[in-house]
Amino acid sequence: MQATAYTYDPETRSGQVLLDDGTPVPFGTAAFDAGGLRLLRPGQRVRIETEGAGTGLRITLVTLQTL
């Protein structure tokens, strides 16, 4: 699934992405670290992997979207 980076805190390595419908979804340190990224800027397109659905949706991986 694709999303757009919305917020990112380099101290905690966590933040939020916006799904394409505008829904903000938080991600934690483990999801950020799983993607192997070092930095994330708001506005970057990212690829995410998730578990669950609805209010139980949880991001398990955040990485940059590449063509």
N, C-alpha and C positions, 0 to 999 in steps of 0.2 A: 504494500500500500504506500502511496506517496502522501506527503504533507509538506508544510512550510514551517521552518523554524520560526518560533514566535519570541521566546525568551530563552536565555541561557545564562547560568551563573557559573563562571569558571572555578569559583571556590568549592562549590558542592558538586560540580559536573552534572547538574540537573537543570531542567527547564520545562518548557511547554512547546508543543507544535500545534499548528492549526490544520485540521483536516480540510479537505477541499470544500466541504460544506460550511466552513467557518467555525466548527466546534473546536475549542481548545482542549488538548489532552496533555496532562503532565507526563514527564518521564523522569526516572530516577537515575542515580549514579550507575547502577548495574546495567541499565539499558544503554547508556552513553558509552560506558567502558566496553560493552560487548561489540560495539561497532568499530572500535579501534580509532576513533576520532581524537584529535588533540584540541580542537577548537570548533565552535559553531557560531555563526553570525546570524542574527535575525534576518529573515528573508530568503535564506538558502533553502533550496528544495532538498528534501531528505526522503529516504526510503525508511519505512518503519515496519517492524513486525510486531504483531499484537497477540494477546490472549484475551479470551472473554468477549463480552458484548455489552452494549448499553452502558449502564453506570458501573459495570464491572470491567470495562475495557482497560487493559493494562499494556503499556508498551514494553516490549522485551528487548528491542534492538533499534538503535538509531544510527544510520549511516548516510553518507552523501548519495544523492541520486545521480547516477551517471548514465549517459546515453549509450 
